[in-house]
Amino acid sequence: MAPERDTLVLSLKLASGEFNSELRIPFPLTPDERNRAVERWLDFMATGLRLSAEAMDATFPALQGRER
């Protein structure tokens, strides 16, 4: 019987609610797979924040409907 799978949810948001990002990772993974998934997500977040959060694939309720 295959082990039961769950989902690990990592999220980042501003208290103001103006930014929210979430990553869902199938779980359990091996420790190496899990660490790599977290590293990729953190790299994605850091890159997006450096470039401009508007360019990220994330939810920005305060920016919806604005032209870029």
Buried (B, 14 or more C-beta within 10 A) or exposed (E): EEEEEEEBEBEBEEEEEEBEBEBEBEBEBEEEEBEEBBEEBEEBBEEBBEEEBEEBEBBBEEEEEEEE
